[in-house]
Amino acid sequence: MKLYVGNLSFDTTENDLQDLFAQYGEVREVALIQDKMTNRSRGFGFVTMGTAQAAEAAIAALHEKSFAGRNLTVNEARAREDRPARSFSGGARR
């Protein structure tokens, strides 16, 4: 089960998240989302837990709890919604 983890400190590392979530069960994957231009953390990421029970335990224990000075948002990740295509034309060209 994949979890969304938000309101992370910009200093948080993938290892930090691995260690935090491993207390509640097997962690299969950690992905900290970074800005493409600056390569800095965007303040959120995803953690994939080994079982639904481990994921539920992590949500119950960590949602709205303080970590590195910030109250975390932890919930089940939702599928990305289809977004309309973006137009970069900026209007008619002559």
The first five atom37 places (N, CA, C, CB, O) and aatype in JSON, in Angstrom:
{
  "aatype": [12, 11, 10, 18, 19, 7, 2, 10, 15, 13, 3, 16, 16, 6, 2, 3, 10, 5, 3, 10, 13, 0, 5, 18, 7, 6, 19, 1, 6, 19, 0, 10, 9, 5, 3, 11, 12, 16, 2, 1, 15, 1, 7, 13, 7, 13, 19, 16, 12, 7, 16, 0, 5, 0, 0, 6, 0, 0, 9, 0, 0, 10, 8, 6, 11, 15, 13, 0, 7, 1, 2, 10, 16, 19, 2, 6, 0, 1, 0, 1, 6, 3, 1, 14, 0, 1, 15, 13, 15, 7, 7, 0, 1, 1],
  "atom_mask": [
    [1, 1, 1, 1, 1],
    [1, 1, 1, 1, 1],
    [1, 1, 1, 1, 1],
    [1, 1, 1, 1, 1],
    [1, 1, 1, 1, 1],
    [1, 1, 1, 0, 1],
    [1, 1, 1, 1, 1],
    [1, 1, 1, 1, 1],
    [1, 1, 1, 1, 1],
    [1, 1, 1, 1, 1],
    [1, 1, 1, 1, 1],
    [1, 1, 1, 1, 1],
    [1, 1, 1, 1, 1],
    [1, 1, 1, 1, 1],
    [1, 1, 1, 1, 1],
    [1, 1, 1, 1, 1],
    [1, 1, 1, 1, 1],
    [1, 1, 1, 1, 1],
    [1, 1, 1, 1, 1],
    [1, 1, 1, 1, 1],
    [1, 1, 1, 1, 1],
    [1, 1, 1, 1, 1],
    [1, 1, 1, 1, 1],
    [1, 1, 1, 1, 1],
    [1, 1, 1, 0, 1],
    [1, 1, 1, 1, 1],
    [1, 1, 1, 1, 1],
    [1, 1, 1, 1, 1],
    [1, 1, 1, 1, 1],
    [1, 1, 1, 1, 1],
    [1, 1, 1, 1, 1],
    [1, 1, 1, 1, 1],
    [1, 1, 1, 1, 1],
    [1, 1, 1, 1, 1],
    [1, 1, 1, 1, 1],
    [1, 1, 1, 1, 1],
    [1, 1, 1, 1, 1],
    [1, 1, 1, 1, 1],
    [1, 1, 1, 1, 1],
    [1, 1, 1, 1, 1],
    [1, 1, 1, 1, 1],
    [1, 1, 1, 1, 1],
    [1, 1, 1, 0, 1],
    [1, 1, 1, 1, 1],
    [1, 1, 1, 0, 1],
    [1, 1, 1, 1, 1],
    [1, 1, 1, 1, 1],
    [1, 1, 1, 1, 1],
    [1, 1, 1, 1, 1],
    [1, 1, 1, 0, 1],
    [1, 1, 1, 1, 1],
    [1, 1, 1, 1, 1],
    [1, 1, 1, 1, 1],
    [1, 1, 1, 1, 1],
    [1, 1, 1, 1, 1],
    [1, 1, 1, 1, 1],
    [1, 1, 1, 1, 1],
    [1, 1, 1, 1, 1],
    [1, 1, 1, 1, 1],
    [1, 1, 1, 1, 1],
    [1, 1, 1, 1, 1],
    [1, 1, 1, 1, 1],
    [1, 1, 1, 1, 1],
    [1, 1, 1, 1, 1],
    [1, 1, 1, 1, 1],
    [1, 1, 1, 1, 1],
    [1, 1, 1, 1, 1],
    [1, 1, 1, 1, 1],
    [1, 1, 1, 0, 1],
    [1, 1, 1, 1, 1],
    [1, 1, 1, 1, 1],
    [1, 1, 1, 1, 1],
    [1, 1, 1, 1, 1],
    [1, 1, 1, 1, 1],
    [1, 1, 1, 1, 1],
    [1, 1, 1, 1, 1],
    [1, 1, 1, 1, 1],
    [1, 1, 1, 1, 1],
    [1, 1, 1, 1, 1],
    [1, 1, 1, 1, 1],
    [1, 1, 1, 1, 1],
    [1, 1, 1, 1, 1],
    [1, 1, 1, 1, 1],
    [1, 1, 1, 1, 1],
    [1, 1, 1, 1, 1],
    [1, 1, 1, 1, 1],
    [1, 1, 1, 1, 1],
    [1, 1, 1, 1, 1],
    [1, 1, 1, 1, 1],
    [1, 1, 1, 0, 1],
    [1, 1, 1, 0, 1],
    [1, 1, 1, 1, 1],
    [1, 1, 1, 1, 1],
    [1, 1, 1, 1, 1]
  ],
  "atom_positions": [
    [[0.85, -1.17, 0.0], [0.0, 0.0, 0.0], [0.89, 1.24, 0.0], [-0.96, 0.0, 1.22], [1.81, 1.35, 0.81]],
    [[0.61, 2.16, -0.92], [1.41, 3.37, -1.05], [0.78, 4.49, -0.22], [1.54, 3.79, -2.54], [-0.43, 4.72, -0.27]],
    [[1.63, 5.19, 0.54], [1.19, 6.28, 1.39], [1.76, 7.61, 0.9], [1.6, 6.03, 2.84], [2.91, 7.68, 0.45]],
    [[0.96, 8.64, 1.0], [1.4, 10.01, 0.76], [1.89, 10.56, 2.09], [0.24, 10.91, 0.14], [1.23, 10.38, 3.12]],
    [[3.03, 11.22, 2.09], [3.57, 11.83, 3.3], [3.86, 13.29, 2.98], [4.87, 11.08, 3.8], [4.74, 13.59, 2.17]],
    [[3.12, 14.19, 3.61], [3.26, 15.61, 3.32], [3.69, 16.42, 4.52], [0.0, 0.0, 0.0], [3.75, 15.92, 5.65]],
    [[3.99, 17.68, 4.27], [4.45, 18.65, 5.26], [5.79, 18.25, 5.86], [3.41, 18.81, 6.37], [6.05, 18.44, 7.05]],
    [[6.64, 17.68, 5.0], [7.98, 17.28, 5.45], [8.91, 18.48, 5.5], [8.56, 16.2, 4.51], [8.78, 19.42, 4.72]],
    [[9.84, 18.44, 6.43], [10.91, 19.42, 6.46], [11.73, 19.26, 5.18], [11.8, 19.26, 7.74], [11.91, 18.15, 4.69]],
    [[12.22, 20.37, 4.65], [13.03, 20.31, 3.43], [14.36, 19.59, 3.67], [13.28, 21.71, 2.91], [15.05, 19.25, 2.71]],
    [[14.71, 19.36, 4.93], [15.95, 18.65, 5.27], [15.76, 17.14, 5.4], [16.52, 19.2, 6.55], [16.73, 16.41, 5.58]],
    [[14.53, 16.67, 5.32], [14.24, 15.25, 5.46], [14.82, 14.47, 4.28], [12.73, 15.0, 5.57], [14.72, 14.9, 3.13]],
    [[15.43, 13.31, 4.58], [16.01, 12.46, 3.54], [15.15, 11.19, 3.38], [17.49, 12.08, 3.89], [14.3, 10.9, 4.22]],
    [[15.4, 10.47, 2.3], [14.71, 9.19, 2.1], [15.06, 8.21, 3.22], [15.07, 8.59, 0.74], [14.22, 7.43, 3.64]],
    [[16.29, 8.26, 3.7], [16.69, 7.39, 4.82], [15.91, 7.73, 6.08], [18.2, 7.51, 5.1], [15.54, 6.83, 6.84]],
    [[15.66, 9.02, 6.32], [14.87, 9.43, 7.48], [13.47, 8.81, 7.41], [14.76, 10.98, 7.55], [12.97, 8.28, 8.41]],
    [[12.85, 8.88, 6.23], [11.51, 8.31, 6.07], [11.54, 6.79, 6.21], [10.93, 8.7, 4.72], [10.65, 6.21, 6.83]],
    [[12.55, 6.16, 5.64], [12.7, 4.71, 5.75], [12.73, 4.31, 7.22], [13.99, 4.23, 5.04], [12.0, 3.41, 7.64]],
    [[13.56, 4.97, 8.0], [13.7, 4.65, 9.41], [12.41, 4.91, 10.19], [14.85, 5.45, 10.02], [12.03, 4.12, 11.05]],
    [[11.75, 6.01, 9.89], [10.51, 6.37, 10.59], [9.42, 5.34, 10.33], [10.03, 7.76, 10.17], [8.78, 4.87, 11.27]],
    [[9.2, 4.99, 9.08], [8.1, 4.1, 8.73], [8.41, 2.63, 9.01], [7.75, 4.26, 7.27], [7.49, 1.83, 9.18]],
    [[9.68, 2.25, 9.07], [10.07, 0.87, 9.34], [9.62, 0.41, 10.74], [11.57, 0.71, 9.2], [9.54, -0.79, 10.99]],
    [[9.34, 1.35, 11.62], [8.86, 1.01, 12.96], [7.5, 0.32, 12.91], [8.77, 2.26, 13.82], [7.09, -0.34, 13.86]],
    [[6.78, 0.47, 11.77], [5.41, -0.02, 11.67], [5.27, -1.2, 10.71], [4.5, 1.09, 11.22], [4.17, -1.72, 10.52]],
    [[6.37, -1.62, 10.1], [6.34, -2.77, 9.2], [7.33, -2.61, 8.07], [0.0, 0.0, 0.0], [8.09, -1.65, 8.02]],
    [[7.29, -3.57, 7.16], [8.21, -3.57, 6.02], [7.97, -2.36, 5.12], [8.07, -4.86, 5.21], [6.84, -2.07, 4.73]],
    [[9.05, -1.67, 4.79], [9.0, -0.56, 3.84], [9.59, -1.06, 2.53], [9.77, 0.72, 4.38], [10.76, -1.46, 2.49]],
    [[8.8, -1.04, 1.48], [9.27, -1.53, 0.18], [9.94, -0.46, -0.65], [8.13, -2.12, -0.59], [10.88, -0.73, -1.4]],
    [[9.45, 0.78, -0.53], [10.01, 1.85, -1.36], [9.75, 3.2, -0.69], [9.41, 1.82, -2.8], [8.71, 3.41, -0.06]],
    [[10.71, 4.11, -0.85], [10.56, 5.49, -0.39], [10.94, 6.4, -1.54], [11.46, 5.77, 0.88], [11.98, 6.22, -2.17]],
    [[10.09, 7.37, -1.82], [10.37, 8.34, -2.89], [10.11, 9.73, -2.35], [9.51, 8.06, -4.17], [8.97, 10.09, -2.06]],
    [[11.16, 10.51, -2.22], [11.05, 11.89, -1.79], [11.01, 12.75, -3.06], [12.25, 12.3, -0.85], [11.92, 12.66, -3.89]],
    [[10.0, 13.55, -3.22], [9.81, 14.31, -4.45], [10.66, 15.58, -4.39], [8.32, 14.65, -4.66], [10.62, 16.34, -3.42]],
    [[11.42, 15.79, -5.48], [12.32, 16.95, -5.54], [11.95, 17.85, -6.7], [13.78, 16.49, -5.66], [11.44, 17.4, -7.73]],
    [[12.22, 19.13, -6.54], [12.01, 20.11, -7.59], [13.02, 19.86, -8.7], [12.13, 21.56, -7.05], [14.21, 19.7, -8.44]],
    [[12.55, 19.82, -9.94], [13.44, 19.52, -11.07], [14.47, 20.62, -11.32], [12.62, 19.3, -12.34], [15.58, 20.33, -11.77]],
    [[14.12, 21.86, -11.04], [15.02, 22.97, -11.3], [16.1, 23.13, -10.23], [14.23, 24.25, -11.43], [17.27, 23.35, -10.54]],
    [[15.69, 23.02, -8.95], [16.63, 23.29, -7.86], [17.18, 22.02, -7.22], [15.96, 24.13, -6.81], [18.16, 22.07, -6.48]],
    [[16.55, 20.87, -7.49], [16.91, 19.59, -6.9], [16.71, 19.58, -5.38], [18.36, 19.26, -7.23], [17.29, 18.76, -4.68]],
    [[15.89, 20.51, -4.88], [15.54, 20.55, -3.46], [14.25, 19.79, -3.23], [15.4, 22.01, -2.96], [13.43, 19.64, -4.14]],
    [[14.08, 19.32, -2.03], [12.85, 18.63, -1.66], [11.66, 19.55, -1.84], [12.93, 18.12, -0.21], [11.75, 20.75, -1.57]],
    [[10.54, 19.0, -2.28], [9.31, 19.77, -2.41], [8.45, 19.64, -1.16], [8.52, 19.31, -3.64], [7.36, 20.21, -1.1]],
    [[8.92, 18.91, -0.16], [8.22, 18.82, 1.11], [7.19, 17.69, 1.18], [0.0, 0.0, 0.0], [6.38, 17.65, 2.1]],
    [[7.23, 16.77, 0.22], [6.36, 15.62, 0.3], [7.01, 14.43, -0.39], [4.98, 15.93, -0.33], [7.98, 14.57, -1.13]],
    [[6.43, 13.25, -0.14], [6.96, 12.05, -0.74], [5.97, 10.91, -0.61], [0.0, 0.0, 0.0], [4.83, 11.1, -0.19]],
    [[6.43, 9.72, -0.98], [5.59, 8.53, -0.93], [6.37, 7.39, -0.3], [5.1, 8.15, -2.34], [7.57, 7.23, -0.55]],
    [[5.68, 6.61, 0.51], [6.26, 5.44, 1.15], [5.36, 4.26, 0.82], [6.41, 5.64, 2.7], [4.15, 4.32, 1.06]],
    [[5.93, 3.19, 0.28], [5.17, 1.99, -0.01], [5.46, 0.97, 1.08], [5.53, 1.43, -1.42], [6.6, 0.53, 1.27]],
    [[4.4, 0.61, 1.8], [4.53, -0.35, 2.89], [4.28, -1.77, 2.36], [3.54, -0.01, 4.04], [3.62, -1.94, 1.34]],
    [[4.8, -2.77, 3.06], [4.7, -4.15, 2.63], [3.3, -4.74, 2.74], [0.0, 0.0, 0.0], [2.93, -5.59, 1.94]],
    [[2.54, -4.29, 3.72], [1.19, -4.82, 3.91], [0.22, -3.68, 4.21], [1.16, -5.88, 5.05], [0.62, -2.59, 4.63]],
    [[-1.05, -3.96, 4.0], [-2.09, -2.97, 4.34], [-2.1, -2.71, 5.84], [-3.48, -3.46, 3.86], [-2.33, -1.58, 6.27]],
    [[-1.86, -3.75, 6.65], [-1.85, -3.58, 8.1], [-0.72, -2.65, 8.54], [-1.71, -4.94, 8.79], [-0.92, -1.8, 9.42]],
    [[0.45, -2.79, 7.93], [1.57, -1.92, 8.26], [1.26, -0.48, 7.86], [2.87, -2.4, 7.57], [1.58, 0.47, 8.58]],
    [[0.64, -0.32, 6.7], [0.28, 1.02, 6.23], [-0.73, 1.67, 7.18], [-0.29, 0.95, 4.81], [-0.6, 2.84, 7.53]],
    [[-1.74, 0.91, 7.57], [-2.74, 1.45, 8.49], [-2.13, 1.81, 9.84], [-3.88, 0.44, 8.69], [-2.5, 2.82, 10.44]],
    [[-1.2, 0.99, 10.32], [-0.52, 1.29, 11.59], [0.29, 2.57, 11.47], [0.39, 0.11, 12.0], [0.3, 3.39, 12.39]],
    [[0.98, 2.75, 10.34], [1.78, 3.96, 10.13], [0.89, 5.19, 10.05], [2.62, 3.84, 8.85], [1.23, 6.23, 10.63]],
    [[-0.23, 5.1, 9.36], [-1.15, 6.23, 9.27], [-1.66, 6.6, 10.66], [-2.34, 5.9, 8.34], [-1.65, 7.77, 11.04]],
    [[-2.11, 5.59, 11.41], [-2.65, 5.84, 12.76], [-1.61, 6.46, 13.67], [-3.15, 4.53, 13.37], [-1.93, 7.33, 14.48]],
    [[-0.36, 6.03, 13.55], [0.68, 6.52, 14.45], [1.28, 7.85, 14.04], [1.77, 5.5, 14.55], [1.69, 8.64, 14.9]],
    [[1.34, 8.12, 12.73], [2.13, 9.27, 12.27], [1.33, 10.46, 11.75], [3.05, 8.83, 11.21], [1.86, 11.57, 11.69]],
    [[0.07, 10.26, 11.37], [-0.71, 11.38, 10.83], [-0.87, 12.45, 11.9], [-2.11, 10.9, 10.34], [-1.31, 12.18, 13.02]],
    [[-0.5, 13.67, 11.55], [-0.55, 14.86, 12.42], [0.41, 14.79, 13.6], [-1.95, 15.06, 12.94], [0.24, 15.53, 14.57]],
    [[1.4, 13.91, 13.52], [2.43, 13.84, 14.56], [3.65, 14.65, 14.12], [2.82, 12.37, 14.86], [3.92, 14.78, 12.93]],
    [[4.36, 15.19, 15.09], [5.53, 16.01, 14.81], [6.72, 15.15, 14.4], [5.88, 16.88, 16.02], [7.05, 14.16, 15.05]],
    [[7.37, 15.57, 13.31], [8.6, 14.94, 12.85], [9.48, 16.05, 12.28], [8.33, 13.81, 11.77], [9.08, 16.76, 11.36]],
    [[10.68, 16.19, 12.81], [11.62, 17.24, 12.4], [10.97, 18.62, 12.49], [12.12, 16.98, 10.96], [11.19, 19.49, 11.64]],
    [[10.16, 18.81, 13.53], [9.56, 20.11, 13.79], [8.31, 20.44, 12.98], [0.0, 0.0, 0.0], [7.84, 21.58, 13.03]],
    [[7.77, 19.48, 12.24], [6.57, 19.73, 11.43], [5.56, 18.62, 11.67], [6.92, 19.83, 9.92], [5.94, 17.46, 11.87]],
    [[4.27, 18.96, 11.65], [3.23, 17.95, 11.8], [2.96, 17.3, 10.45], [1.93, 18.58, 12.37], [2.57, 17.96, 9.48]],
    [[3.18, 16.0, 10.39], [3.07, 15.26, 9.14], [1.62, 15.07, 8.7], [3.74, 13.92, 9.27], [0.71, 15.01, 9.52]],
    [[1.44, 14.97, 7.4], [0.19, 14.51, 6.81], [0.51, 13.14, 6.23], [-0.37, 15.52, 5.71], [1.37, 13.01, 5.35]],
    [[-0.17, 12.12, 6.72], [0.07, 10.76, 6.23], [-1.28, 10.13, 5.9], [0.85, 9.9, 7.28], [-2.13, 9.99, 6.78]],
    [[-1.47, 9.75, 4.65], [-2.69, 9.06, 4.25], [-2.43, 8.2, 3.03], [-3.82, 10.06, 3.98], [-1.36, 8.24, 2.43]],
    [[-3.44, 7.43, 2.66], [-3.3, 6.55, 1.51], [-3.15, 7.41, 0.26], [-4.51, 5.59, 1.38], [-3.92, 8.34, 0.04]],
    [[-2.16, 7.08, -0.55], [-1.93, 7.83, -1.79], [-3.06, 7.54, -2.76], [-0.55, 7.46, -2.42], [-3.54, 6.41, -2.87]],
    [[-3.49, 8.58, -3.46], [-4.53, 8.42, -4.48], [-3.88, 8.45, -5.85], [-5.61, 9.52, -4.36], [-2.81, 9.04, -6.04]],
    [[-4.52, 7.8, -6.79], [-4.01, 7.81, -8.17], [-4.05, 9.23, -8.71], [-4.84, 6.85, -9.08], [-4.95, 10.01, -8.39]],
    [[-3.08, 9.55, -9.52], [-3.04, 10.86, -10.15], [-4.24, 11.03, -11.06], [-1.73, 11.06, -10.94], [-4.57, 10.14, -11.84]],
    [[-4.89, 12.17, -10.94], [-6.04, 12.43, -11.79], [-5.58, 12.81, -13.18], [-6.94, 13.53, -11.19], [-4.54, 13.45, -13.34]],
    [[-6.36, 12.4, -14.19], [-6.04, 12.83, -15.54], [-6.21, 14.33, -15.62], [-6.95, 12.11, -16.59], [-7.22, 14.89, -15.18]],
    [[-5.22, 14.96, -16.17], [-5.27, 16.42, -16.3], [-5.42, 16.78, -17.76], [-4.0, 17.08, -15.69], [-4.9, 16.08, -18.63]],
    [[-6.12, 17.88, -18.04], [-6.23, 18.3, -19.44], [-4.86, 18.72, -19.97], [-7.24, 19.45, -19.59], [-4.02, 19.21, -19.22]],
    [[-4.66, 18.52, -21.25], [-3.39, 18.92, -21.88], [-3.2, 20.43, -21.72], [-3.36, 18.52, -23.39], [-4.15, 21.2, -21.84]],
    [[-1.97, 20.82, -21.46], [-1.67, 22.24, -21.3], [-1.23, 22.82, -22.63], [-0.58, 22.47, -20.23], [-0.49, 22.19, -23.39]],
    [[-1.68, 24.01, -22.89], [-1.29, 24.7, -24.11], [-0.22, 25.72, -23.78], [-2.51, 25.38, -24.79], [-0.37, 26.51, -22.85]],
    [[0.85, 25.69, -24.54], [1.95, 26.62, -24.3], [2.04, 27.65, -25.43], [3.28, 25.87, -24.17], [3.05, 28.36, -25.54]],
    [[1.0, 27.74, -26.25], [1.07, 28.59, -27.43], [1.06, 30.08, -27.09], [-0.07, 28.28, -28.36], [1.71, 30.87, -27.77]],
    [[0.32, 30.45, -26.06], [0.3, 31.86, -25.66], [-0.46, 32.75, -26.62], [0.0, 0.0, 0.0], [-0.33, 33.97, -26.54]],
    [[-1.24, 32.21, -27.5], [-2.04, 33.02, -28.42], [-1.59, 32.86, -29.85], [0.0, 0.0, 0.0], [-0.68, 32.1, -30.15]],
    [[-2.24, 33.61, -30.71], [-1.95, 33.52, -32.15], [-0.61, 34.15, -32.48], [-3.05, 34.19, -32.96], [-0.21, 35.15, -31.88]],
    [[0.07, 33.57, -33.43], [1.37, 34.11, -33.87], [1.21, 34.64, -35.29], [2.51, 33.01, -33.82], [0.49, 34.06, -36.1]],
    [[1.87, 35.72, -35.57], [1.77, 36.3, -36.92], [3.13, 36.43, -37.54], [1.09, 37.67, -36.88], [3.25, 36.9, -38.67]]
  ]
}
